[in-house]
Amino acid sequence: LKLAPERILDVGTGFGGHALALHQAFPTARVVALDWSRNMLMQAKKHRGWWRRRFEVVLGDMTAPPIQASSVDLLFANACLVYADDANDWMRVMRALLKPGGFMLLSTFGPDTLAEQRSALGATTAAFMDVQRLGSTLTQAGFNEPVLDTDWLTVSYATTAQFRQDLDEMGWLSHPVAGLSPQADFSVLHADEHPALEVTFECVYA
């Protein structure tokens, strides 16, 4: 991609790792890292530096971000679409933030995510979106010529505790993603009795 953005927005920045990578890829751009979690932003601040800050942090809801409309050249949204109550509304909000000719890089999770564990955990696919639906949603929101791809990633966990910790850090137990909750009984997976717990994450990109 031949991009020369002046202003970049990292939506759902989390610990700020991607905001730092965006700064390194586009060192002259102004990078803004947005997240709704104060705790996440406190961690993100550790990556931005103190003397010459690599990016700014902004506290705000991604469904109504405190960002001026038509002010962003490059919008980066990694793994945050699952938290939107209405994907169509969220996509239109993102579209409104971009300047004419602006560009969005997005990743989310497809319906094969947690396929092997879904039944035991009582999880659902409501928050996940396959590549066809993602393309349709982008087009309806006013994005032109979306380029789409899908990967199926398998992660091996030695224990169910490690698996649960990853989902908790992703916010999937505190937010109704996939119908999971802090009370979900991960012991039913019995990972401790086997060499590894194999978990599928279907990753969809646009």
PyMOL commands that set and color helices and strands:
alter all, ss='L'
color gray80, all
select helices_A, chain A and resi 17-25+38-48+81-83+87-97+118-121+131-140+160-169+177-179+186-189+191-193
alter helices_A, ss='H'
color red, helices_A
select strands_A, chain A and resi 7-11+30-35+56-59+72-78+98-109+149-157+197-205
alter strands_A, ss='S'
color yellow, strands_A
deselect
rebuild
show_as cartoon
